Amino acid sequence: MIELPEQLVQVFNARMAYESVPLEDHTHYRKWLRYYVDFCRKYSHPYADPASLTFFLEKLASKGQPQPFLSQAKETVELYYRHLKNRRKEEQAPVVDHHVDARGRNKLCAGGSDWRWVYARLENEIKVRHYSKRTLQSYRSWIRSFQTYGKSCDAHSLTAEDVKSFLTHLAVEKEVSAASQNLAFNALLFLFRHVLGKDFGKVEGVVRAKQTKNIPVVLSREEIDRVVSCMALPYSLIVQLLYGCGLRLFECMKLRVQDLDFSAGMLRIHDGKGKKDRTVPLPALLYEELKEQIERVTALQQQDCEQGYDGVFMGGRLNAKYPNACKELPWQWLFPARTLTLLPEEGEMRRYHLHPTHVQKAIRKGVAKAVLTKRATAHTFRHSFASHLLQANYDIHTIQKLLGHASVKTTMIYVQTVPSTTMKTARSPLDF
């Protein structure tokens, strides 16, 4: 197997950072690029020809590579193609020096300044504060958009006026939602304060997108049962947990066998949104199905151990703290992935939990088969959980605790999803 030139590795790393490829996937992307370059050299295929990618994927499929690996290899090569395309544009573009913009400030054009140090420091600052990977991906994406809008000007020369101009651009020209605009604002605030070490100041006069409060879609119990009946295991069990325990999708995917306490009738959600733990009642109706699911997980764990696999992903420093726990039953995912994940640098094969996109696709198919008149997603079952508890006269603060909301104001939105019991219900004049 050939080794990639150091310069190519560096620019490809920069490209992955620019396109917000998760850091944990960088090793896999470099591996697929190395395989692709080796394939092209061996079979005399042009590197930049999309037909070469087709032949490369066919070769991988013939060697029995699973579909997730084929998809990742395809994404890697397409990323490499975009790098080649941008490099050709830069070679053909005229050389442009510094120029002064309308505010009398120097900017860089045609290639601009190097922002790799910004993304490296951003990642460090996020990890130091123990923010989630999703926060890192979101902030990196908005900062990349900000960099593109400013034509990669020198990051040290950025001011609050640039932020104001960018946010106005998002609201007026891009017409993004208020939530997206606020998220972009938070990302840039973090950039200034913790990455650039500059005073953000006040950003006044920004055209803000109009905030809208949408009432959540709620399914009836009969509609939920119809959706569940149209789904196969383990997806039907996942949907029942989403509804029966009011879980977010990622909270359900991260459940391990040890999180189920049948004797106490409780389910423990570890490391939920905001790094918070909580417990919720475990539906007695699901006891038998959950025990059968644990039996399937036990059989899979024994099979993995017999074949010499390296257990499940532990996360953080748990693998170093408990080196043997990854093969123990309590630490196994309640909903394990169908295929193993290769860690090339460690030379290990580990099992991850079921990917959320697989669940989302299964829910879309189940909703379509159930022929619902409402648009339902994974989060709809969490909305239904809260609304049905409120309809059953549960206290709003109890529901807030079960949902894991930081403020009761967030939970109050569900008041609008149930008919009032203290006021006369409005009727249409046609029914008089």
C-alpha positions as CSV (number, residue, x, y, z in Angstrom):
1,M,0.0,0.0,0.0
2,I,1.4,3.4,-1.0
3,E,1.8,6.3,1.4
4,L,0.2,9.7,0.4
5,P,2.5,12.6,-0.1
6,E,2.8,14.8,3.0
7,Q,1.6,17.9,1.2
8,L,-1.5,16.1,-0.1
9,V,-2.3,14.9,3.5
10,Q,-2.0,18.4,4.8
11,V,-4.3,20.0,2.2
12,F,-6.8,17.1,2.5
13,N,-6.9,17.6,6.3
14,A,-7.6,21.2,5.7
15,R,-10.3,20.4,3.3
16,M,-11.9,18.0,5.8
17,A,-11.8,20.7,8.4
18,Y,-13.3,23.2,6.0
19,E,-16.2,20.9,5.2
20,S,-16.8,20.1,8.8
21,V,-16.0,16.4,8.6
22,P,-16.1,15.0,12.2
23,L,-12.6,14.7,13.6
24,E,-13.1,11.0,14.5
25,D,-13.7,10.3,10.8
26,H,-10.5,11.9,9.5
27,T,-8.5,8.7,9.9
28,H,-11.1,6.8,7.9
29,Y,-11.2,9.4,5.1
30,R,-7.4,9.4,4.8
31,K,-7.5,5.6,4.6
32,W,-10.1,5.6,1.8
33,L,-8.1,8.3,-0.1
34,R,-5.0,6.2,0.1
35,Y,-6.9,3.1,-1.2
36,Y,-8.4,5.2,-4.0
37,V,-5.0,6.6,-5.1
38,D,-3.5,3.1,-4.9
39,F,-6.4,1.7,-7.0
40,C,-5.9,4.4,-9.7
41,R,-2.2,3.8,-9.9
42,K,-2.6,0.0,-10.1
43,Y,-5.3,-0.1,-12.8
44,S,-4.2,3.1,-14.6
45,H,-7.3,5.1,-13.9
46,P,-7.2,8.9,-14.0
47,Y,-7.5,10.4,-10.5
48,A,-9.9,13.2,-11.4
49,D,-12.3,11.2,-13.6
50,P,-15.7,10.4,-11.9
51,A,-15.7,7.1,-13.8
52,S,-12.7,6.0,-11.7
53,L,-14.9,6.4,-8.6
54,T,-17.5,4.0,-10.1
55,F,-14.8,1.4,-10.8
56,F,-13.3,1.9,-7.3
57,L,-16.7,1.3,-5.6
58,E,-17.3,-1.8,-7.7
59,K,-13.9,-3.1,-6.6
60,L,-14.7,-2.5,-2.9
61,A,-18.1,-4.1,-3.3
62,S,-16.6,-7.2,-4.9
63,K,-14.4,-7.6,-1.8
64,G,-17.5,-7.7,0.5
65,Q,-17.2,-4.2,2.0
66,P,-20.5,-3.3,3.7
67,Q,-22.7,-0.4,2.5
68,P,-21.7,2.1,5.3
69,F,-18.0,1.7,4.2
70,L,-18.9,2.1,0.6
71,S,-20.8,5.3,1.4
72,Q,-17.9,6.7,3.4
73,A,-15.4,5.8,0.6
74,K,-17.7,7.6,-1.9
75,E,-17.8,10.7,0.3
76,T,-14.0,10.7,0.6
77,V,-13.4,10.6,-3.1
78,E,-16.0,13.2,-3.9
79,L,-14.3,15.4,-1.2
80,Y,-11.0,14.8,-3.1
81,Y,-12.6,15.8,-6.4
82,R,-13.8,19.1,-4.8
83,H,-10.2,19.7,-3.6
84,L,-8.9,19.2,-7.2
85,K,-11.6,21.5,-8.6
86,N,-10.8,24.3,-6.2
87,R,-7.1,23.9,-6.8
88,R,-7.6,24.4,-10.5
89,K,-9.7,27.5,-9.9
90,E,-6.9,28.9,-7.7
91,E,-4.3,28.2,-10.3
92,Q,-6.3,30.0,-13.0
93,A,-7.4,32.9,-10.8
94,P,-5.4,36.2,-11.1
95,V,-3.1,37.1,-8.2
96,V,-4.7,39.7,-6.1
97,D,-3.0,41.6,-3.3
98,H,-4.5,43.4,-0.3
99,H,-7.2,45.9,-1.0
100,V,-9.2,48.3,1.2
101,D,-12.9,47.7,1.6
102,A,-15.6,50.4,2.2
103,R,-14.8,50.6,5.9
104,G,-11.1,51.3,5.1
105,R,-10.1,47.9,6.4
106,N,-7.5,45.6,4.7
107,K,-8.9,42.3,3.3
108,L,-7.4,39.3,1.6
109,C,-8.9,38.0,-1.7
110,A,-8.3,35.1,-4.1
111,G,-7.3,32.4,-1.6
112,G,-7.4,34.7,1.4
113,S,-6.0,33.9,4.8
114,D,-5.3,30.5,6.4
115,W,-8.1,29.6,8.8
116,R,-6.9,26.2,9.8
117,W,-5.6,27.5,13.1
118,V,-9.1,28.9,13.8
119,Y,-10.7,25.5,13.5
120,A,-8.0,23.8,15.4
121,R,-8.4,26.2,18.3
122,L,-12.2,26.0,18.0
123,E,-12.0,22.2,18.5
124,N,-9.7,22.6,21.5
125,E,-11.9,25.2,23.2
126,I,-15.0,23.1,22.6
127,K,-13.3,20.0,24.2
128,V,-12.0,21.9,27.1
129,R,-15.6,22.9,28.0
130,H,-16.9,19.4,27.4
131,Y,-19.4,20.5,24.8
132,S,-21.0,17.9,22.7
133,K,-19.7,16.8,19.2
134,R,-22.9,18.2,17.7
135,T,-22.2,21.6,19.1
136,L,-18.7,21.4,17.6
137,Q,-20.1,20.4,14.2
138,S,-22.8,23.2,14.3
139,Y,-20.3,25.9,15.3
140,R,-17.8,24.8,12.8
141,S,-20.4,24.9,10.0
142,W,-21.5,28.4,10.8
143,I,-18.0,29.7,11.2
144,R,-17.2,28.2,7.8
145,S,-20.1,30.0,6.3
146,F,-18.9,33.2,7.9
147,Q,-15.4,32.6,6.5
148,T,-16.9,32.1,3.0
149,Y,-19.0,35.3,3.3
150,G,-15.9,37.3,4.3
151,K,-13.8,35.7,1.5
152,S,-11.4,34.3,4.0
153,C,-10.2,37.6,5.3
154,D,-7.6,37.7,8.1
155,A,-9.4,36.3,11.2
156,H,-7.6,38.7,13.5
157,S,-9.1,41.7,11.6
158,L,-12.7,40.7,12.1
159,T,-15.0,43.1,14.0
160,A,-18.6,43.2,15.2
161,E,-19.5,45.0,12.0
162,D,-18.6,41.9,10.1
163,V,-20.9,39.9,12.3
164,K,-23.7,42.4,11.8
165,S,-23.3,42.3,8.1
166,F,-23.3,38.4,8.1
167,L,-26.4,38.1,10.3
168,T,-28.3,40.6,8.2
169,H,-27.3,38.6,5.1
170,L,-28.7,35.4,6.6
171,A,-32.0,37.1,7.6
172,V,-32.6,39.1,4.4
173,E,-31.0,37.2,1.6
174,K,-30.9,33.6,2.9
175,E,-34.2,33.9,4.8
176,V,-33.0,31.5,7.5
177,S,-35.2,30.7,10.5
178,A,-34.9,32.7,13.7
179,A,-33.4,29.6,15.4
180,S,-30.7,29.2,12.7
181,Q,-29.9,32.9,13.0
182,N,-29.5,32.7,16.8
183,L,-27.4,29.6,16.4
184,A,-25.1,31.5,14.0
185,F,-24.9,34.4,16.4
186,N,-23.9,32.0,19.3
187,A,-21.2,30.4,17.1
188,L,-19.7,33.8,16.2
189,L,-19.9,34.9,19.8
190,F,-17.9,31.8,20.8
191,L,-15.5,32.5,17.9
192,F,-14.7,36.0,19.1
193,R,-14.6,35.4,22.8
194,H,-12.8,32.0,23.1
195,V,-11.0,31.5,19.8
196,L,-9.9,35.0,18.7
197,G,-9.8,36.3,22.3
198,K,-11.5,39.6,21.3
199,D,-14.2,41.7,22.8
200,F,-17.4,41.0,20.9
201,G,-19.1,44.3,21.9
202,K,-22.6,45.1,21.1
203,V,-24.2,44.2,17.7
204,E,-27.0,46.6,17.2
205,G,-29.3,47.2,14.2
206,V,-29.2,43.7,13.0
207,V,-32.2,42.6,10.9
208,R,-33.5,39.6,12.7
209,A,-35.6,36.8,11.3
210,K,-39.1,36.8,12.8
211,Q,-39.4,34.4,15.7
212,T,-42.3,31.9,15.2
213,K,-43.7,29.5,17.8
214,N,-45.0,26.4,16.2
215,I,-47.4,24.2,18.1
216,P,-46.0,20.6,18.3
217,V,-47.7,17.9,16.2
218,V,-49.2,15.3,18.6
219,L,-50.4,11.9,17.6
220,S,-53.3,10.1,19.3
221,R,-52.7,6.8,21.0
222,E,-54.6,5.0,18.2
223,E,-52.3,6.7,15.6
224,I,-49.2,5.7,17.5
225,D,-50.3,2.1,17.7
226,R,-50.9,2.1,14.0
227,V,-47.4,3.3,13.3
228,V,-45.8,0.7,15.7
229,S,-47.8,-2.1,14.0
230,C,-46.3,-1.1,10.6
231,M,-42.7,-1.3,11.8
232,A,-40.4,-4.3,12.5
233,L,-38.0,-4.9,15.3
234,P,-36.0,-3.2,16.7
235,Y,-37.6,0.0,15.3
236,S,-41.0,-0.7,16.7
237,L,-39.5,-1.1,20.2
238,I,-37.5,2.1,19.7
239,V,-40.7,4.1,18.8
240,Q,-42.5,2.7,21.9
241,L,-39.6,3.9,24.1
242,L,-39.6,7.3,22.4
243,Y,-43.3,7.6,23.2
244,G,-43.4,5.7,26.5
245,C,-40.5,7.5,28.1
246,G,-40.5,10.8,26.3
247,L,-36.9,10.3,25.0
248,R,-35.0,12.3,22.4
249,L,-33.8,10.1,19.5
250,F,-30.1,10.4,20.4
251,E,-30.9,9.5,24.1
252,C,-32.6,6.3,23.0
253,M,-29.7,5.4,20.7
254,K,-27.2,5.8,23.5
255,L,-29.0,3.5,25.9
256,R,-26.9,0.6,27.3
257,V,-28.2,-2.6,28.9
258,Q,-27.3,-1.3,32.4
259,D,-29.6,1.7,32.0
260,L,-32.7,-0.6,32.4
261,D,-33.8,-1.2,36.0
262,F,-36.7,-3.7,35.9
263,S,-36.8,-4.1,39.7
264,A,-37.4,-0.4,40.3
265,G,-39.3,0.1,37.0
266,M,-37.0,2.9,36.0
267,L,-35.0,3.9,32.9
268,R,-31.8,6.0,33.4
269,I,-30.9,8.5,30.7
270,H,-27.2,9.2,31.0
271,D,-25.5,12.2,29.4
272,G,-28.6,13.6,27.9
273,K,-29.0,17.1,26.4
274,G,-26.9,19.6,28.4
275,K,-24.8,16.7,29.8
276,K,-27.6,16.0,32.3
277,D,-28.8,12.6,33.7
278,R,-32.4,11.8,34.6
279,T,-34.7,8.9,35.3
280,V,-38.1,8.1,33.9
281,P,-40.6,5.4,34.6
282,L,-40.1,2.3,32.5
283,P,-43.4,1.2,30.8
284,A,-44.4,-2.2,32.3
285,L,-46.0,-3.0,28.9
286,L,-42.5,-3.2,27.4
287,Y,-40.8,-5.4,30.0
288,E,-41.1,-8.6,27.9
289,E,-40.0,-7.0,24.7
290,L,-37.0,-5.3,26.4
291,K,-35.9,-8.6,28.0
292,E,-36.1,-10.3,24.6
293,Q,-34.0,-7.4,23.1
294,I,-31.4,-7.9,25.9
295,E,-31.3,-11.6,25.0
296,R,-30.5,-10.7,21.4
297,V,-27.8,-8.3,22.6
298,T,-26.3,-11.0,24.8
299,A,-26.1,-13.4,21.9
300,L,-24.5,-10.8,19.7
301,Q,-22.0,-9.9,22.4
302,Q,-21.0,-13.5,22.9
303,Q,-20.6,-13.9,19.1
304,D,-18.3,-10.8,19.0
305,C,-16.2,-12.1,21.8
306,E,-15.8,-15.5,20.2
307,Q,-14.7,-13.9,16.9
308,G,-12.1,-11.7,18.7
309,Y,-13.7,-8.4,18.3
310,D,-12.8,-5.5,20.6
311,G,-16.2,-4.7,22.2
312,V,-18.3,-1.6,22.0
313,F,-17.3,2.1,21.9
314,M,-17.0,3.5,25.4
315,G,-16.5,7.2,24.9
316,G,-14.2,9.6,26.6
317,R,-11.6,8.0,28.9
318,L,-13.9,5.1,30.0
319,N,-12.0,2.7,27.8
320,A,-8.7,3.5,29.6
321,K,-10.4,3.5,33.0
322,Y,-12.3,0.3,32.5
323,P,-10.3,-1.6,29.8
324,N,-12.4,-4.8,30.0
325,A,-15.8,-3.1,30.4
326,C,-16.3,-2.9,26.6
327,K,-16.9,-6.6,26.4
328,E,-19.1,-6.9,29.5
329,L,-22.9,-7.2,29.1
330,P,-23.9,-4.1,31.1
331,W,-22.0,-1.8,28.8
332,Q,-23.4,-3.2,25.6
333,W,-25.7,-0.9,23.5
334,L,-29.3,-1.7,23.9
335,F,-29.7,-1.1,20.1
336,P,-26.3,-2.2,18.6
337,A,-25.3,-1.3,15.0
338,R,-25.6,-4.0,12.4
339,T,-22.0,-3.8,11.3
340,L,-18.7,-3.3,13.0
341,T,-16.5,-0.2,12.7
342,L,-12.8,-0.5,12.0
343,L,-10.3,1.7,13.8
344,P,-7.3,1.6,11.5
345,E,-4.8,3.3,13.9
346,E,-5.6,0.9,16.7
347,G,-6.3,-2.0,14.5
348,E,-9.5,-2.7,16.3
349,M,-13.0,-3.7,15.3
350,R,-15.7,-2.2,17.6
351,R,-19.4,-2.0,17.6
352,Y,-21.3,1.3,17.7
353,H,-25.0,1.8,18.4
354,L,-27.7,1.9,15.7
355,H,-27.3,5.0,13.6
356,P,-30.1,7.6,14.1
357,T,-30.7,7.9,10.3
358,H,-31.7,4.2,10.1
359,V,-34.4,4.9,12.8
360,Q,-35.6,8.0,11.0
361,K,-36.0,6.2,7.7
362,A,-37.9,3.4,9.4
363,I,-40.2,5.9,11.1
364,R,-40.9,7.6,7.7
365,K,-41.8,4.2,6.2
366,G,-44.0,3.3,9.2
367,V,-45.8,6.6,9.1
368,A,-46.4,6.2,5.3
369,K,-47.8,2.7,5.8
370,A,-50.1,3.8,8.6
371,V,-51.5,6.5,6.2
372,L,-51.5,9.3,8.8
373,T,-52.8,12.7,7.9
374,K,-50.2,14.3,10.2
375,R,-46.5,14.7,9.5
376,A,-44.7,12.7,12.2
377,T,-41.0,12.4,13.0
378,A,-39.0,10.8,15.8
379,H,-39.5,13.9,18.0
380,T,-43.3,13.7,17.5
381,F,-43.5,10.8,19.9
382,R,-41.8,12.8,22.6
383,H,-44.3,15.6,22.0
384,S,-47.1,13.1,22.3
385,F,-45.7,11.8,25.6
386,A,-45.8,15.2,27.1
387,S,-49.2,16.1,25.7
388,H,-50.8,12.9,26.9
389,L,-49.4,13.3,30.4
390,L,-50.8,16.8,30.5
391,Q,-54.1,15.6,29.3
392,A,-54.1,13.1,32.1
393,N,-53.8,16.0,34.6
394,Y,-50.1,15.5,35.4
395,D,-48.4,18.6,37.0
396,I,-46.5,20.7,34.5
397,H,-43.3,20.6,36.7
398,T,-43.4,16.8,36.8
399,I,-43.6,16.7,33.0
400,Q,-40.7,19.2,32.9
401,K,-38.6,16.9,35.0
402,L,-39.4,13.8,32.9
403,L,-38.6,15.6,29.7
404,G,-35.3,17.0,31.1
405,H,-36.2,20.6,30.2
406,A,-34.0,23.3,31.9
407,S,-37.0,25.7,32.1
408,V,-40.7,25.2,32.6
409,K,-41.2,27.8,29.9
410,T,-40.1,25.2,27.3
411,T,-42.6,22.7,28.7
412,M,-45.5,25.2,28.7
413,I,-45.8,24.9,24.9
414,Y,-47.7,21.7,25.4
415,V,-50.5,23.5,27.1
416,Q,-51.6,24.5,23.6
417,T,-51.8,20.9,22.4
418,V,-54.6,19.8,24.7
419,P,-58.1,21.2,25.1
420,S,-58.7,23.5,28.1
421,T,-60.6,21.9,31.1
422,T,-61.2,25.2,32.9
423,M,-62.6,27.3,30.1
424,K,-65.5,26.8,27.7
425,T,-64.2,25.1,24.6
426,A,-64.6,27.3,21.5
427,R,-66.9,25.9,18.8
428,S,-67.5,26.8,15.2
429,P,-70.7,28.8,14.4
430,L,-71.4,26.0,11.8
431,D,-72.0,23.6,14.8
432,F,-74.5,25.9,16.6
